[in-house]
Amino acid sequence: MTSTSLRPISARDMQHAVSGVGGLPIEQSQQWEEFSAAQGHPLWAGELGRLAWYENDKCIAVIALFEYKLRALRYLWAKSGPVWIREATPEREERLRQDLLKFVRSRDRGIVFIRLHSWFAAKDLEEPLQIVTYDRTVIIETGRGDRDAVLESLTNDGRRTLRRSTKKADEFGVQIHEETEAASVDFSPYYEVLKQTAERDGFRPHPIGYYQSLLRILGAQHARVFTARTQDNEILCWDLVLLNGKNAQAEYGASSDRGRRLGSPAFLDVEAAILLGSEGFKGLDLRGIHSPRNSTLFHVGRYKLAFATSYTDVAGAWDLPVSRPQYITVRSLLNVKRKLRRVSR
């Protein structure tokens, strides 16, 4: 008979446990622990927040839980976790969640829910509050830095888009730069471009200190900034790429109105992928597109789908209520707040 259990694990042992399956996502790494703590989201309960899940004596998955607050209520968030060492079957996911609920309830009665990633929908899971999740993404093949291999991996639309943006880049003297060090010292020029993007696309960016802290704490080994600039040094667009092991993800990006008109983001994304490929990174994850579960990413998804002949399935985020009555109350209050906001408009 198979018995399961959760056991605390050190950061070093957690990294070692997943070494054969591509390593940890950056958000589950020890480096992320320091950054998250600086943002007011420490690893939950110290070393207890980093756990390995076992079947008998075999480690099947690992997970790092960080503490968050929703007004006065506390919850845990395992961004990009759990990380599966063995296959994530529906039965395993359910059993891990059951063990996790018991573990958290026995040690911290103040936690209202746990946000984690799951490959399969289930009755004990709820759509996450206040965030947009996704279960599909697009990864640009880096071709080990071989430009022809990267171009071959694009769709016909992607190659046409890239030809147009490359022609514009040549016309206006646009060049790609890595500016990690400069952005770490002073992020304000990049933030001005981000504010243009936010106003155009209707979202609220983090405060500037968030990006500055991300670059400073993670360092160039785990966070880098690439830009497309004109010959007169104007920033047209930028990508902030997070790295861990051989995994690269374009976590944040922005473009000026002029950069959008010139098609500079496509030029930058492909050139950044080629550069990362030359350094051994396997792909550049563009971080989420639309799917039947989430249609809100449709327009940005259409742009991203030009860069690969198919999408990649990923485990989406879900909320696992620890105290279901409290969770339902919070969800109801948030729904009322959204309705009042729509009426006031």
Buried (B, 14 or more C-beta within 10 A) or exposed (E): EEEBEBEBBEBEEBBEBBEEEEBBBBBBBBBBBBBBBBBEBBBBBEEBBBBBBBBEEEBBBBBBBBBBEEEEBBBBBBBBBBBBBEEBEEEBBBBBBEBBBEBBEEEBEEBBBBBBBBBBEEEBBBBBBEEEBBBBBBBBBBBBBBBEBBBEBBBEEBBEBBEBBBEBBEEBEBBBBBBBEBBBEEBEBBBEBBEBBBEEEEEEBEEBEBBBBBBBBBEEEBBBBBBBBBEEEBBBBBBBBBBBBBBBBBBBBBBBEBBBEBBBBBBBBBBBBBBBBBEEBBBBBBBBBBBEEBEEBEEBBEBBBBBBBEBEEBBBBBBBBBBEEBBEEBBEEBEEEEEEEEEEE
